[in-house]
């Protein structure tokens, strides 16, 4: 009794195709290479040869990409982590300074006092009262700048994250490059230190043949 299915070999790519037995002698398309062929028929205990009807479509080299480069994925994940950290920290600080008047000034004054005690800051009047007024005025000036810069660096962190994500998804080569560059200059809250490592690493990889091939670029 013939089996309900038959295993055929595609005459174009030799891929094995399992088809119903009643498809023998009909036109079949290979799911692997898309070539069409006439399925063989049963001749006693064996099957005749399949007849190729149409060759598989040509492969466009520009649309084929090699496997993802693991050495490029490492800085990509690093960029995503640095970007998320930058967005989280800067957004939280922006919200704190927006909802708590004087919070930015207090943070700057505390940093100034610690720096003065460590000897890193030596400017300002000798008189304690005058020095306190001097530090308060400078803290207010820095606080105004910080309130503007923190949202900017929040956006920068988002672009850094998207740049790493572009490398992982292997899409948008320019965004990946931009994310690497911004990671190195995202100075808020120390994100530039790990960001510079992952950003320069990723940028060097993207500029090489491996990086361009990762995005399917010739």
PEDA-V324121 format. One record per residue. N is the residue number from 1. RES is the residue in one small letter. NEAR is the number of other C-alpha atoms within 10 Angstrom. Layout:
n & res & near
N & RES & NEAR
N & RES & NEAR
//
This chain:
n & res & near
1 & x & 3
2 & x & 8
3 & x & 8
4 & x & 9
5 & x & 13
6 & x & 19
7 & x & 12
8 & x & 20
9 & x & 17
10 & x & 26
11 & x & 20
12 & x & 20
13 & x & 14
14 & x & 12
15 & x & 15
16 & x & 15
17 & x & 15
18 & x & 12
19 & x & 15
20 & x & 11
21 & x & 15
22 & x & 12
23 & x & 15
24 & x & 20
25 & x & 16
26 & x & 11
27 & x & 15
28 & x & 22
29 & x & 18
30 & x & 21
31 & x & 12
32 & x & 14
33 & x & 17
34 & x & 16
35 & x & 19
36 & x & 20
37 & x & 21
38 & x & 20
39 & x & 25
40 & x & 21
41 & x & 17
42 & x & 14
43 & x & 8
44 & x & 7
45 & x & 6
46 & x & 9
47 & x & 14
48 & x & 13
49 & x & 15
50 & x & 20
51 & x & 16
52 & x & 18
53 & x & 15
54 & x & 13
55 & x & 14
56 & x & 16
57 & x & 9
58 & x & 7
59 & x & 9
60 & x & 7
61 & x & 9
62 & x & 9
63 & x & 9
64 & x & 12
65 & x & 15
66 & x & 10
67 & x & 8
68 & x & 17
69 & x & 15
70 & x & 10
71 & x & 13
72 & x & 22
73 & x & 19
74 & x & 16
75 & x & 24
76 & x & 29
77 & x & 18
78 & x & 21
79 & x & 33
80 & x & 27
81 & x & 18
82 & x & 27
83 & x & 29
84 & x & 19
85 & x & 18
86 & x & 30
87 & x & 23
88 & x & 15
89 & x & 18
90 & x & 22
91 & x & 19
92 & x & 15
93 & x & 20
94 & x & 20
95 & x & 14
96 & x & 14
97 & x & 19
98 & x & 13
99 & x & 10
100 & x & 10
101 & x & 10
102 & x & 15
103 & x & 15
104 & x & 22
105 & x & 22
106 & x & 15
107 & x & 14
108 & x & 19
109 & x & 19
110 & x & 13
111 & x & 13
112 & x & 18
113 & x & 16
114 & x & 13
115 & x & 13
116 & x & 13
117 & x & 11
118 & x & 10
119 & x & 9
120 & x & 11
121 & x & 12
122 & x & 11
123 & x & 10
124 & x & 13
125 & x & 13
126 & x & 10
127 & x & 8
128 & x & 10
129 & x & 10
130 & x & 12
131 & x & 14
132 & x & 16
133 & x & 13
134 & x & 14
135 & x & 20
136 & x & 17
137 & x & 14
138 & x & 15
139 & x & 22
140 & x & 17
141 & x & 12
142 & x & 14
143 & x & 20
144 & x & 12
145 & x & 11
146 & x & 18
147 & x & 16
148 & x & 11
149 & x & 14
150 & x & 23
151 & x & 18
152 & x & 15
153 & x & 24
154 & x & 25
155 & x & 16
156 & x & 22
157 & x & 32
158 & x & 19
159 & x & 24
160 & x & 35
161 & x & 27
162 & x & 22
163 & x & 32
164 & x & 33
165 & x & 21
166 & x & 21
167 & x & 30
168 & x & 22
169 & x & 14
170 & x & 19
171 & x & 15
172 & x & 14
173 & x & 18
174 & x & 12
175 & x & 18
176 & x & 27
177 & x & 23
178 & x & 18
179 & x & 30
180 & x & 30
181 & x & 20
182 & x & 22
183 & x & 31
184 & x & 19
185 & x & 16
186 & x & 24
187 & x & 15
188 & x & 18
189 & x & 14
190 & x & 10
191 & x & 20
192 & x & 19
193 & x & 16
194 & x & 16
195 & x & 30
196 & x & 21
197 & x & 16
198 & x & 26
199 & x & 31
200 & x & 17
201 & x & 18
202 & x & 28
203 & x & 19
204 & x & 14
205 & x & 19
206 & x & 22
207 & x & 11
208 & x & 11
209 & x & 11
210 & x & 17
211 & x & 22
212 & x & 16
213 & x & 18
214 & x & 25
215 & x & 21
216 & x & 17
217 & x & 14
218 & x & 11
//
